[in-house]
Amino acid sequence: MSRSVICMIAAAALLFAAPARAQYNVLHGHVCNGGGVRSGGGYGVHDTAGQPLTGITMGPSNAVKGGFWYCAWISSTVDVAFVAFFAELRNDAVILAWEAGSSASFEGFHVYRSETNDDEFARITSVPVAAGSEAEYRDETALAGKTYFYRIGALSGDGEWFSPTLSVSIPPKPTMLFQNYPNPFNPNTSIAFHLATCGRITLAIYDMRGARVRMLVDAALAAGRHVETWDGRNDAGKRVSSGVYSCRLQAGKEQITKKLVLLR
């Protein structure tokens, strides 16, 4: 297998974009052998024998270069920092998984995200993802209908080394009310819903006669996924009896209802 950086994408909606820092290409013909370690110019270089890839911009000259990978500004000999970077959509979240180079020892990883694929990437990890040859991060704040650009920062004593960038396009999704879980339930159940746009909504529990039992939400909410909990009590704080109830989501002109079963 080539030691070149490989980006594999697990969903058809995911696209690959090239920019990266501290990891870019040597000009075609610059390397005459089939790969190996060499030095010079004040930094260690690891040549690889992979196929030419799309050029990646970065470095003092900020030029686009094609050909073989190397890492610059590293005092010791280190090969490509990331040998794989994956992304997929799973249960309304973007799952990022990556594999660090075997010869690079990192202290942890940060995940960065942008909506414009420029240098203004925002860090979305509050603490580093634990170090290891393979790691994973779940981004649950990504919104349907948007495109995001992700890159991984590997932390070491010498600084932070960045992966290539993955572009993730999330298909639009209408406003939805999901089935509560667990169902039947006692004493609590979780009710998840997705809003296609921001706006004022109500989420309420009704008995089978149509009388309101409990108002869970009456407020303006942002677009995206939300979760509320019903504890089997009415608006007065009293426990209601076993039976079948309905949960109604009202968002603008849309109204969606699901049945819930409470067992005491």
DOPANU-825329 format. One record per residue: residue in three letters; x, y, z of N, C-alpha, C in turn. Coordinates in nm, 4 decimals. Layout:
N
ALA X Y Z X Y Z X Y Z
...
This chain:
264
MET 0.0842 -0.1188 0.0000 0.0000 0.0000 0.0000 0.0882 0.1245 0.0000
SER 0.0559 0.2229 -0.0800 0.1343 0.3451 -0.0862 0.1315 0.4168 0.0468
ARG 0.2422 0.4839 0.0821 0.2453 0.5620 0.2048 0.1858 0.6995 0.1836
SER 0.1344 0.7256 0.0630 0.0689 0.8540 0.0383 -0.0553 0.8649 0.1234
VAL -0.0965 0.9877 0.1511 -0.2200 1.0081 0.2254 -0.3361 0.9583 0.1428
ILE -0.4243 0.8822 0.2058 -0.5418 0.8270 0.1391 -0.6655 0.8853 0.2043
CYS -0.7573 0.9354 0.1295 -0.8860 0.9792 0.1831 -0.9923 0.8893 0.1258
MET -1.0622 0.8195 0.2125 -1.1691 0.7297 0.1707 -1.2989 0.7847 0.2239
ILE -1.4025 0.7855 0.1421 -1.5295 0.8457 0.1784 -1.6359 0.7385 0.1771
ALA -1.7100 0.7279 0.2877 -1.8026 0.6170 0.3047 -1.9438 0.6494 0.2617
ALA -1.9707 0.7705 0.2177 -2.1057 0.8036 0.1730 -2.0963 0.8831 0.0449
ALA -2.1921 0.8613 -0.0461 -2.1853 0.9241 -0.1776 -2.1968 1.0749 -0.1683
ALA -2.2604 1.1256 -0.0630 -2.2811 1.2697 -0.0509 -2.1565 1.3412 -0.0024
LEU -2.0511 1.2687 0.0353 -1.9322 1.3304 0.0905 -1.8312 1.3541 -0.0194
LEU -1.7723 1.4734 -0.0203 -1.6764 1.5109 -0.1218 -1.5414 1.5348 -0.0574
PHE -1.4333 1.5192 -0.1335 -1.2982 1.5386 -0.0817 -1.2411 1.6692 -0.1327
ALA -1.1883 1.7497 -0.0446 -1.1196 1.8724 -0.0821 -0.9766 1.8636 -0.0322
ALA -0.8840 1.9380 -0.0951 -0.7435 1.9111 -0.0766 -0.6665 1.9914 0.0272
PRO -0.7052 2.1136 0.0692 -0.6134 2.1975 0.1462 -0.5662 2.1315 0.2744
ALA -0.4408 2.1549 0.3104 -0.3851 2.1047 0.4356 -0.2674 2.1904 0.4741
ARG -0.2284 2.1835 0.5989 -0.1135 2.2570 0.6472 -0.0053 2.1590 0.6890
ALA 0.1169 2.1988 0.6693 0.2344 2.1222 0.7115 0.2438 1.9878 0.6428
GLN 0.1693 1.9711 0.5357 0.1680 1.8419 0.4685 0.1301 1.8665 0.3237
TYR 0.2289 1.8740 0.2348 0.1980 1.9039 0.0963 0.2961 1.8322 0.0057
ASN 0.3008 1.8640 -0.1235 0.3697 1.7810 -0.2208 0.5011 1.8389 -0.2714
VAL 0.5923 1.7489 -0.3061 0.7156 1.7868 -0.3733 0.6874 1.7860 -0.5231
LEU 0.7535 1.8731 -0.5970 0.7311 1.8806 -0.7414 0.7571 1.7475 -0.8093
HIS 0.6877 1.7215 -0.9199 0.7100 1.6009 -0.9992 0.8569 1.5936 -1.0404
GLY 0.9135 1.4747 -1.0345 1.0517 1.4560 -1.0759 1.1536 1.4929 -0.9718
HIS 1.1068 1.5487 -0.8578 1.2003 1.5886 -0.7531 1.2616 1.4665 -0.6851
VAL 1.1862 1.3581 -0.6821 1.2312 1.2353 -0.6187 1.2534 1.1310 -0.7280
CYS 1.3694 1.0672 -0.7253 1.4026 0.9719 -0.8319 1.3883 0.8265 -0.7876
ASN 1.3812 0.8030 -0.6574 1.3728 0.6644 -0.6121 1.2279 0.6291 -0.5779
GLY 1.2087 0.5103 -0.5208 1.0738 0.4621 -0.4930 1.0228 0.4970 -0.3565
GLY 1.0867 0.5884 -0.2890 1.0409 0.6259 -0.1560 1.1476 0.5984 -0.0533
GLY 1.1375 0.6639 0.0587 1.2358 0.6474 0.1634 1.2590 0.7765 0.2373
VAL 1.3484 0.7740 0.3339 1.3727 0.8896 0.4183 1.4976 0.9613 0.3705
ARG 1.4919 1.0923 0.3654 1.6103 1.1721 0.3361 1.6020 1.2993 0.4180
SER 1.7026 1.3834 0.4118 1.7026 1.5067 0.4883 1.7629 1.6180 0.4047
GLY 1.7544 1.7384 0.4571 1.8073 1.8525 0.3856 1.7170 1.9717 0.4011
GLY 1.7745 2.0912 0.3859 1.6940 2.2124 0.3950 1.6452 2.2426 0.5345
GLY 1.7032 2.1802 0.6368 1.6649 2.2119 0.7734 1.5465 2.1350 0.8255
TYR 1.4969 2.0349 0.7495 1.3855 1.9563 0.8004 1.3959 1.8146 0.7465
GLY 1.3294 1.7226 0.8159 1.3267 1.5844 0.7707 1.2202 1.5660 0.6651
VAL 1.2470 1.4811 0.5674 1.1527 1.4582 0.4591 1.1356 1.3094 0.4384
HIS 1.0132 1.2645 0.4194 0.9872 1.1246 0.3881 0.9216 1.1187 0.2522
ASP 0.9917 1.0669 0.1534 0.9358 1.0540 0.0192 0.8488 0.9299 0.0116
THR 0.7486 0.9333 -0.0740 0.6643 0.8170 -0.0936 0.6504 0.7870 -0.2420
ALA 0.6091 0.6677 -0.2705 0.5988 0.6239 -0.4090 0.4556 0.6189 -0.4578
GLY 0.3694 0.6982 -0.3981 0.2292 0.6969 -0.4373 0.2045 0.7681 -0.5686
GLN 0.0840 0.7517 -0.6209 0.0474 0.8195 -0.7437 0.0329 0.9695 -0.7172
PRO 0.0600 1.0530 -0.8176 0.0441 1.1981 -0.7991 -0.0990 1.2317 -0.7599
LEU -0.1134 1.3203 -0.6623 -0.2448 1.3616 -0.6140 -0.2659 1.5088 -0.6443
THR -0.3862 1.5535 -0.6273 -0.4151 1.6951 -0.6460 -0.3247 1.7782 -0.5569
GLY -0.2693 1.8869 -0.6086 -0.1777 1.9701 -0.5307 -0.2455 2.0298 -0.4098
ILE -0.1680 2.0550 -0.3053 -0.2215 2.1106 -0.1821 -0.1456 2.2377 -0.1501
THR -0.2157 2.3430 -0.1169 -0.1519 2.4717 -0.0940 -0.1120 2.4877 0.0515
MET 0.0080 2.5359 0.0750 0.0587 2.5715 0.2066 0.2087 2.5846 0.1961
GLY 0.2686 2.6359 0.3026 0.4129 2.6501 0.3023 0.4532 2.7947 0.2784
PRO 0.5832 2.8245 0.2936 0.6302 2.9625 0.2797 0.5940 3.0252 0.1455
SER 0.5952 2.9442 0.0372 0.5654 2.9990 -0.0948 0.4165 2.9986 -0.1248
ASN 0.3376 2.9259 -0.0447 0.1937 2.9141 -0.0642 0.1599 2.8692 -0.2064
ALA 0.2426 2.7809 -0.2616 0.2266 2.7377 -0.4000 0.1577 2.6024 -0.4063
VAL 0.0981 2.5741 -0.5193 0.0380 2.4437 -0.5413 0.1440 2.3519 -0.6006
LYS 0.1661 2.2408 -0.5368 0.2700 2.1485 -0.5800 0.2110 2.0099 -0.5979
GLY 0.2536 1.9378 -0.6989 0.2025 1.8041 -0.7224 0.3132 1.7017 -0.7120
GLY 0.2797 1.5804 -0.6804 0.3809 1.4749 -0.6794 0.3823 1.3968 -0.5514
PHE 0.4928 1.3998 -0.4785 0.5132 1.3158 -0.3622 0.4910 1.3931 -0.2324
TRP 0.4391 1.3217 -0.1340 0.4107 1.3855 -0.0043 0.5366 1.4053 0.0793
TYR 0.5364 1.5123 0.1572 0.6324 1.5228 0.2657 0.5780 1.6154 0.3739
CYS 0.6380 1.6095 0.4913 0.6014 1.6979 0.6013 0.7176 1.7935 0.6247
ALA 0.6882 1.9217 0.6324 0.7939 2.0204 0.6526 0.7930 2.0727 0.7962
TRP 0.9001 2.1442 0.8326 0.9134 2.2081 0.9637 0.9114 2.1068 1.0781
ILE 0.9594 1.9879 1.0549 0.9694 1.8860 1.1587 1.1171 1.8564 1.1812
SER 1.1611 1.8654 1.3064 1.3034 1.8488 1.3350 1.3486 1.7043 1.3204
SER 1.2602 1.6107 1.3522 1.2961 1.4702 1.3398 1.2293 1.4120 1.2156
THR 1.2751 1.2933 1.1760 1.2196 1.2299 1.0569 1.0800 1.1757 1.0869
VAL 0.9785 1.2296 1.0204 0.8396 1.1886 1.0410 0.7751 1.1725 0.9040
ASP 0.7010 1.0655 0.8845 0.6331 1.0511 0.7565 0.4986 1.1212 0.7621
VAL 0.4133 1.0972 0.6676 0.2849 1.1650 0.6602 0.2086 1.1489 0.7907
ALA 0.1573 1.2614 0.8430 0.0914 1.2591 0.9742 -0.0360 1.1758 0.9732
PHE -0.1132 1.1776 0.8640 -0.2389 1.1051 0.8549 -0.2356 1.0133 0.7332
VAL -0.2621 0.8869 0.7563 -0.2641 0.7923 0.6448 -0.4064 0.7624 0.5991
ALA -0.5075 0.8044 0.6755 -0.6465 0.7847 0.6347 -0.7352 0.8830 0.7077
PHE -0.8428 0.9259 0.6420 -0.9394 1.0197 0.6992 -1.0746 0.9860 0.6369
PHE -1.1705 0.9462 0.7181 -1.3007 0.8999 0.6712 -1.4110 0.9920 0.7250
ALA -1.5250 0.9934 0.6572 -1.6424 1.0646 0.7073 -1.7672 0.9951 0.6567
GLU -1.8705 0.9926 0.7397 -1.9989 0.9361 0.6976 -2.1108 0.9985 0.7786
LEU -2.2316 0.9922 0.7241 -2.3508 1.0371 0.7946 -2.4126 0.9182 0.8658
ARG -2.4427 0.9360 0.9958 -2.5007 0.8263 1.0725 -2.5926 0.8835 1.1795
ASN -2.7223 0.8545 1.1673 -2.8201 0.8984 1.2679 -2.8135 1.0486 1.2930
ASP -2.8202 1.1254 1.1850 -2.8228 1.2719 1.1917 -2.6940 1.3332 1.2434
ALA -2.5864 1.2592 1.2446 -2.4578 1.3121 1.2885 -2.3507 1.2811 1.1848
VAL -2.2461 1.3630 1.1812 -2.1309 1.3376 1.0954 -2.0266 1.2637 1.1784
ILE -1.9904 1.1442 1.1345 -1.8905 1.0641 1.2033 -1.7583 1.0786 1.1299
LEU -1.6570 1.1281 1.2005 -1.5228 1.1439 1.1454 -1.4321 1.0384 1.2076
ALA -1.3537 0.9708 1.1261 -1.2586 0.8712 1.1756 -1.1286 0.8888 1.0993
TRP -1.0176 0.8733 1.1691 -0.8882 0.8929 1.1042 -0.7838 0.7997 1.1638
GLU -0.6766 0.7856 1.0883 -0.5645 0.7016 1.1310 -0.4356 0.7820 1.1183
ALA -0.3630 0.7910 1.2266 -0.2372 0.8665 1.2269 -0.1236 0.7802 1.1742
GLY -0.0192 0.8457 1.1222 0.0980 0.7748 1.0737 0.1643 0.6948 1.1844
SER 0.2127 0.5775 1.1514 0.2672 0.4869 1.2520 0.3927 0.5416 1.3183
SER 0.4705 0.6246 1.2501 0.5961 0.6730 1.3071 0.5792 0.8060 1.3792
ALA 0.4575 0.8612 1.3796 0.4337 0.9891 1.4456 0.3617 0.9656 1.5778
SER 0.4188 1.0143 1.6859 0.3595 0.9974 1.8182 0.2922 1.1283 1.8587
PHE 0.1573 1.1281 1.8614 0.0831 1.2492 1.8933 0.0216 1.2403 2.0326
GLU -0.0025 1.3593 2.0927 -0.0576 1.3676 2.2279 -0.2098 1.3705 2.2274
GLY -0.2699 1.3906 2.1126 -0.4148 1.3973 2.1016 -0.4527 1.4680 1.9722
PHE -0.5838 1.4860 1.9511 -0.6319 1.5453 1.8269 -0.7435 1.6449 1.8558
HIS -0.7468 1.7521 1.7770 -0.8595 1.8444 1.7781 -0.9291 1.8380 1.6427
VAL -1.0604 1.8649 1.6421 -1.1387 1.8645 1.5190 -1.1779 2.0086 1.4870
TYR -1.1596 2.0478 1.3616 -1.1908 2.1831 1.3161 -1.2951 2.1761 1.2048
ARG -1.3814 2.2791 1.2002 -1.4891 2.2810 1.1017 -1.5071 2.4210 1.0443
SER -1.5411 2.4274 0.9169 -1.5689 2.5541 0.8495 -1.6846 2.5335 0.7533
GLU -1.7545 2.6418 0.7217 -1.8611 2.6356 0.6219 -1.8178 2.6982 0.4898
THR -1.6932 2.7469 0.4824 -1.6500 2.8207 0.3632 -1.5225 2.7652 0.3017
ASN -1.4601 2.6637 0.3619 -1.3369 2.6039 0.3096 -1.2247 2.7063 0.2943
ASP -1.2191 2.8022 0.3861 -1.1074 2.8955 0.3870 -1.0268 2.8708 0.5138
ASP -0.9417 2.9641 0.5508 -0.8549 2.9440 0.6669 -0.9256 2.9679 0.8000
GLU -1.0517 3.0104 0.7992 -1.1227 3.0395 0.9231 -1.1939 2.9146 0.9743
PHE -1.1162 2.8142 1.0102 -1.1723 2.6925 1.0679 -1.1887 2.7126 1.2182
ALA -1.3040 2.6742 1.2715 -1.3305 2.6856 1.4151 -1.3127 2.5489 1.4804
ARG -1.2483 2.5473 1.5960 -1.2299 2.4216 1.6690 -1.3617 2.3837 1.7360
ILE -1.4077 2.2595 1.7160 -1.5346 2.2157 1.7732 -1.5155 2.1136 1.8845
THR -1.3929 2.0793 1.9175 -1.3643 1.9913 2.0309 -1.3213 2.0771 2.1497
SER -1.3871 2.0597 2.2639 -1.3495 2.1366 2.3832 -1.2245 2.0798 2.4481
VAL -1.2069 1.9488 2.4375 -1.0861 1.8824 2.4875 -1.0355 1.7918 2.3752
PRO -0.9056 1.7628 2.3719 -0.8531 1.6794 2.2629 -0.9110 1.5388 2.2645
VAL -0.9307 1.4841 2.1456 -0.9647 1.3425 2.1318 -0.8417 1.2623 2.1710
ALA -0.8608 1.1551 2.2459 -0.7489 1.0766 2.2977 -0.6579 1.0294 2.1847
ALA -0.5285 1.0291 2.2126 -0.4299 0.9866 2.1141 -0.4415 0.8376 2.0883
GLY -0.4021 0.7976 1.9691 -0.4052 0.6582 1.9285 -0.3885 0.6519 1.7789
SER -0.3525 0.5344 1.7274 -0.3328 0.5231 1.5832 -0.4639 0.5426 1.5078
GLU -0.5779 0.5061 1.5717 -0.7089 0.5264 1.5117 -0.7972 0.6013 1.6103
ALA -0.8753 0.6968 1.5614 -0.9601 0.7775 1.6481 -1.0882 0.8127 1.5751
GLU -1.1901 0.8568 1.6523 -1.3206 0.8882 1.5950 -1.3832 1.0033 1.6710
TYR -1.4615 1.0850 1.6001 -1.5340 1.1965 1.6620 -1.6730 1.2053 1.5998
ARG -1.7725 1.2331 1.6813 -1.9121 1.2431 1.6359 -1.9561 1.3888 1.6463
ASP -1.9852 1.4511 1.5321 -2.0328 1.5888 1.5294 -2.1845 1.5882 1.5201
GLU -2.2511 1.6157 1.6323 -2.3966 1.6146 1.6373 -2.4557 1.7537 1.6150
THR -2.3703 1.8543 1.5929 -2.4196 1.9907 1.5729 -2.4350 2.0254 1.4253
ALA -2.3964 1.9353 1.3348 -2.4099 1.9606 1.1913 -2.5574 1.9637 1.1530
LEU -2.5955 2.0585 1.0679 -2.7352 2.0778 1.0305 -2.7639 2.0237 0.8915
ALA -2.8833 1.9702 0.8742 -2.9261 1.9196 0.7445 -2.9305 2.0327 0.6435
GLY -2.8954 2.0011 0.5180 -2.8990 2.0999 0.4112 -2.7758 2.1859 0.4003
LYS -2.6757 2.1607 0.4841 -2.5532 2.2409 0.4824 -2.4340 2.1581 0.4368
THR -2.3286 2.2285 0.3954 -2.2015 2.1648 0.3616 -2.0960 2.2127 0.4603
TYR -2.0216 2.1195 0.5159 -1.9171 2.1518 0.6126 -1.7827 2.0980 0.5636
PHE -1.6765 2.1663 0.6053 -1.5400 2.1248 0.5746 -1.4701 2.0932 0.7068
TYR -1.4109 1.9744 0.7143 -1.3479 1.9286 0.8377 -1.1986 1.9060 0.8162
ARG -1.1207 1.9310 0.9204 -0.9810 1.8903 0.9231 -0.9449 1.8530 1.0668
ILE -0.8472 1.7667 1.0796 -0.8026 1.7180 1.2104 -0.6663 1.7785 1.2427
GLY -0.6499 1.8270 1.3640 -0.5216 1.8786 1.4106 -0.4589 1.7802 1.5072
ALA -0.3384 1.7313 1.4736 -0.2661 1.6367 1.5599 -0.1706 1.7157 1.6486
LEU -0.1806 1.6945 1.7789 -0.1019 1.7711 1.8752 0.0274 1.6994 1.9096
SER 0.1369 1.7750 1.9076 0.2657 1.7216 1.9498 0.3446 1.8341 2.0147
GLY 0.4585 1.8007 2.0752 0.5409 1.9023 2.1380 0.5926 2.0049 2.0397
ASP 0.6000 1.9675 1.9112 0.6502 2.0582 1.8080 0.5413 2.1498 1.7528
GLY 0.4151 2.1274 1.7896 0.3067 2.2094 1.7376 0.1871 2.1248 1.7010
GLU 0.1106 2.1709 1.6045 -0.0110 2.1022 1.5619 -0.0035 2.0786 1.4115
TRP -0.0256 1.9540 1.3706 -0.0153 1.9147 1.2303 -0.1532 1.8816 1.1776
PHE -0.1867 1.9363 1.0607 -0.3226 1.9286 1.0101 -0.3375 1.8262 0.8981
SER -0.4539 1.7624 0.8998 -0.4884 1.6651 0.7962 -0.5339 1.7379 0.6706
PRO -0.5484 1.6642 0.5588 -0.6240 1.7201 0.4465 -0.7674 1.7476 0.4903
THR -0.8437 1.8118 0.4053 -0.9799 1.8539 0.4387 -1.0829 1.7643 0.3719
LEU -1.1872 1.7279 0.4479 -1.3008 1.6544 0.3928 -1.4212 1.7474 0.3860
SER -1.4947 1.7410 0.2762 -1.6162 1.8182 0.2596 -1.7362 1.7246 0.2740
VAL -1.8277 1.7606 0.3627 -1.9448 1.6781 0.3903 -2.0709 1.7570 0.3569
SER -2.1465 1.7089 0.2586 -2.2727 1.7723 0.2200 -2.3879 1.6919 0.2798
ILE -2.4665 1.7552 0.3665 -2.5750 1.6874 0.4360 -2.7063 1.7170 0.3637
PRO -2.7784 1.6158 0.3211 -2.9045 1.6392 0.2484 -3.0052 1.7141 0.3350
PRO -3.0895 1.7962 0.2731 -3.1954 1.8647 0.3493 -3.2905 1.7627 0.4107
LYS -3.3553 1.8005 0.5214 -3.4499 1.7108 0.5877 -3.5675 1.7929 0.6394
PRO -3.6895 1.7466 0.6212 -3.8058 1.8227 0.6675 -3.8191 1.8166 0.8190
THR -3.9092 1.8988 0.8716 -3.9408 1.8929 1.0133 -3.9988 1.7554 1.0452
MET -3.9480 1.6933 1.1520 -3.9877 1.5561 1.1854 -4.0038 1.5423 1.3362
LEU -4.0994 1.4590 1.3770 -4.1163 1.4187 1.5164 -4.0901 1.2688 1.5224
PHE -3.9916 1.2276 1.6009 -3.9543 1.0870 1.6079 -4.0345 1.0171 1.7184
GLN -4.0434 0.8861 1.7077 -4.1113 0.8083 1.8107 -4.0349 0.8185 1.9415
ASN -4.1082 0.8371 2.0487 -4.0419 0.8477 2.1798 -3.9713 0.7180 2.2155
TYR -3.8731 0.7290 2.3050 -3.7990 0.6097 2.3491 -3.7659 0.6239 2.4973
PRO -3.7905 0.5227 2.5782 -3.8592 0.3978 2.5420 -4.0099 0.4184 2.5273
ASN -4.0735 0.3220 2.4672 -4.2182 0.3247 2.4492 -4.2689 0.1808 2.4374
PRO -4.3475 0.1307 2.5315 -4.4012 0.1950 2.6519 -4.2898 0.2388 2.7493
PHE -4.3279 0.3250 2.8447 -4.2267 0.3799 2.9357 -4.2823 0.3970 3.0759
ASN -4.1923 0.4068 3.1710 -4.2211 0.4387 3.3107 -4.0861 0.4543 3.3824
PRO -4.0529 0.5676 3.4405 -4.1397 0.6862 3.4516 -4.1120 0.7924 3.3440
ASN -3.9945 0.7848 3.2753 -3.9564 0.8905 3.1814 -3.9425 0.8371 3.0393
THR -3.9591 0.9262 2.9421 -3.9341 0.8921 2.8029 -3.8749 1.0132 2.7319
SER -3.7905 0.9878 2.6314 -3.7275 1.0949 2.5540 -3.8021 1.1132 2.4224
ILE -3.8230 1.2388 2.3851 -3.8943 1.2735 2.2625 -3.8024 1.3607 2.1781
ALA -3.7594 1.3085 2.0639 -3.6692 1.3808 1.9749 -3.7456 1.4354 1.8552
PHE -3.7026 1.5517 1.8067 -3.7634 1.6086 1.6869 -3.6598 1.6902 1.6115
HIS -3.6826 1.7056 1.4824 -3.5935 1.7823 1.3964 -3.6704 1.8973 1.3348
LEU -3.6118 2.0185 1.3399 -3.6729 2.1367 1.2802 -3.5970 2.1747 1.1546
ALA -3.6676 2.1880 1.0440 -3.6030 2.2252 0.9182 -3.5570 2.3696 0.9200
THR -3.6293 2.4561 0.9906 -3.5933 2.5971 1.0018 -3.6127 2.6418 1.1468
CYS -3.5523 2.7527 1.1810 -3.5707 2.8070 1.3158 -3.7096 2.8717 1.3246
GLY -3.7622 2.8802 1.4442 -3.8926 2.9427 1.4622 -3.9583 2.8982 1.5910
ARG -4.0723 2.9558 1.6193 -4.1450 2.9211 1.7419 -4.2206 2.7906 1.7209
ILE -4.2122 2.7026 1.8201 -4.2803 2.5728 1.8120 -4.3454 2.5428 1.9467
THR -4.4394 2.4487 1.9434 -4.4935 2.3935 2.0674 -4.4816 2.2416 2.0601
LEU -4.4535 2.1831 2.1745 -4.4494 2.0375 2.1884 -4.5284 2.0043 2.3140
ALA -4.6391 1.9327 2.2974 -4.7292 1.9102 2.4105 -4.7809 1.7671 2.4118
ILE -4.8213 1.7231 2.5325 -4.8790 1.5910 2.5549 -5.0297 1.6059 2.5753
TYR -5.1069 1.5186 2.5097 -5.2531 1.5220 2.5201 -5.3039 1.3829 2.5570
ASP -5.4186 1.3802 2.6261 -5.4811 1.2508 2.6517 -5.5676 1.2130 2.5318
MET -5.6302 1.0969 2.5360 -5.7044 1.0467 2.4204 -5.8354 1.1231 2.3964
ARG -5.8773 1.2071 2.4921 -5.9948 1.2918 2.4707 -5.9576 1.4228 2.4025
GLY -5.8258 1.4456 2.3884 -5.7795 1.5694 2.3253 -5.7482 1.6794 2.4234
ALA -5.7581 1.6522 2.5537 -5.7263 1.7534 2.6552 -5.5751 1.7584 2.6768
ARG -5.5224 1.8807 2.6867 -5.3782 1.8928 2.7068 -5.3409 1.8489 2.8476
VAL -5.2355 1.7667 2.8548 -5.1848 1.7160 2.9820 -5.0614 1.7930 3.0252
ARG -4.9697 1.8149 2.9307 -4.8421 1.8790 2.9664 -4.7856 1.9548 2.8465
MET -4.7470 2.0800 2.8687 -4.6757 2.1566 2.7672 -4.5260 2.1397 2.7933
LEU -4.4582 2.0758 2.6980 -4.3148 2.0516 2.7139 -4.2307 2.1667 2.6605
VAL -4.2709 2.2228 2.5468 -4.1959 2.3334 2.4854 -4.2943 2.4329 2.4268
ASP -4.2689 2.5602 2.4519 -4.3414 2.6692 2.3869 -4.2412 2.7828 2.3728
ALA -4.1604 2.7757 2.2671 -4.0494 2.8702 2.2544 -3.9954 2.8698 2.1118
ALA -3.9128 2.9687 2.0818 -3.8434 2.9739 1.9532 -3.7166 2.8901 1.9636
LEU -3.6976 2.7989 1.8689 -3.5823 2.7105 1.8698 -3.5060 2.7203 1.7384
ALA -3.3785 2.6892 1.7439 -3.2954 2.6879 1.6241 -3.3261 2.5650 1.5401
ALA -3.2913 2.5711 1.4129 -3.3063 2.4545 1.3263 -3.2143 2.3440 1.3749
GLY -3.2532 2.2195 1.3488 -3.1706 2.1061 1.3893 -3.2442 2.0117 1.4821
ARG -3.1692 1.9239 1.5421 -3.2250 1.8182 1.6271 -3.2384 1.8661 1.7715
HIS -3.3508 1.8309 1.8345 -3.3765 1.8657 1.9744 -3.4350 1.7434 2.0446
VAL -3.4142 1.7350 2.1752 -3.4666 1.6232 2.2537 -3.5278 1.6783 2.3830
GLU -3.6498 1.6365 2.4136 -3.7173 1.6719 2.5385 -3.7539 1.5446 2.6133
THR -3.7756 1.5588 2.7432 -3.8109 1.4444 2.8280 -3.9462 1.4690 2.8935
TRP -4.0328 1.3684 2.8895 -4.1575 1.3752 2.9649 -4.1495 1.2759 3.0791
ASP -4.1808 1.3258 3.2001 -4.1699 1.2443 3.3212 -4.3026 1.1847 3.3659
GLY -4.4019 1.1851 3.2772 -4.5302 1.1261 3.3126 -4.6120 1.2099 3.4085
ARG -4.5853 1.3399 3.4142 -4.6606 1.4308 3.5012 -4.7333 1.5349 3.4172
ASN -4.8401 1.5924 3.4745 -4.9150 1.6960 3.4049 -4.8576 1.8345 3.4356
ASP -4.9253 1.9385 3.3866 -4.8756 2.0747 3.4085 -4.8733 2.1131 3.5550
ALA -4.9544 2.0471 3.6357 -4.9581 2.0764 3.7797 -4.8526 1.9978 3.8558
GLY -4.7775 1.9119 3.7890 -4.6734 1.8340 3.8543 -4.7208 1.7026 3.9117
LYS -4.8448 1.6654 3.8838 -4.8993 1.5407 3.9367 -4.8793 1.4268 3.8366
ARG -4.8532 1.3075 3.8885 -4.8363 1.1905 3.8031 -4.9683 1.1515 3.7402
VAL -4.9652 1.1257 3.6092 -5.0880 1.0855 3.5409 -5.0955 0.9331 3.5392
SER -5.2131 0.8818 3.5116 -5.2350 0.7373 3.5163 -5.1840 0.6689 3.3906
SER -5.1758 0.5367 3.3982 -5.1368 0.4581 3.2814 -5.2351 0.4814 3.1680
GLY -5.1860 0.4707 3.0461 -5.2748 0.4864 2.9322 -5.1994 0.5286 2.8082
VAL -5.2762 0.5520 2.7026 -5.2201 0.5973 2.5746 -5.2349 0.7481 2.5662
TYR -5.1274 0.8168 2.5334 -5.1256 0.9616 2.5187 -5.0697 0.9950 2.3803
SER -5.0873 1.1194 2.3404 -5.0303 1.1641 2.2140 -4.9370 1.2816 2.2373
CYS -4.8307 1.2859 2.1589 -4.7358 1.3967 2.1624 -4.7528 1.4731 2.0318
ARG -4.7766 1.6043 2.0411 -4.8047 1.6841 1.9216 -4.6988 1.7943 1.9063
LEU -4.6351 1.7949 1.7895 -4.5392 1.8995 1.7544 -4.6059 1.9954 1.6574
GLN -4.6103 2.1238 1.6927 -4.6645 2.2271 1.6054 -4.5512 2.3216 1.5693
ALA -4.5152 2.3263 1.4395 -4.4085 2.4138 1.3911 -4.4602 2.4876 1.2696
GLY -4.4955 2.6141 1.2866 -4.5572 2.6884 1.1776 -4.6890 2.6240 1.1409
LYS -4.7069 2.5915 1.0120 -4.8302 2.5276 0.9666 -4.8238 2.3754 0.9773
GLU -4.7067 2.3236 1.0161 -4.6915 2.1782 1.0248 -4.7322 2.1272 1.1622
GLN -4.8052 2.0182 1.1647 -4.8455 1.9530 1.2894 -4.8222 1.8027 1.2752
ILE -4.7456 1.7472 1.3682 -4.7114 1.6055 1.3650 -4.7425 1.5442 1.5010
THR -4.8010 1.4239 1.4999 -4.8421 1.3599 1.6248 -4.7896 1.2170 1.6317
LYS -4.7467 1.1773 1.7509 -4.7049 1.0401 1.7781 -4.7755 0.9908 1.9045
LYS -4.8042 0.8607 1.9110 -4.8676 0.8028 2.0300 -4.7633 0.7516 2.1284
LEU -4.7923 0.7704 2.2577 -4.7058 0.7262 2.3655 -4.7862 0.6370 2.4580
VAL -4.7220 0.5375 2.5182 -4.7887 0.4473 2.6114 -4.7177 0.4546 2.7448
LEU -4.7918 0.4972 2.8480 -4.7380 0.5049 2.9835 -4.7897 0.3866 3.0638
LEU -4.6979 0.3108 3.1233 -4.7345 0.1963 3.2065 -4.6822 0.2187 3.3477
ARG -4.7746 0.2261 3.4414 -4.7349 0.2447 3.5825 -4.7078 0.1093 3.6467
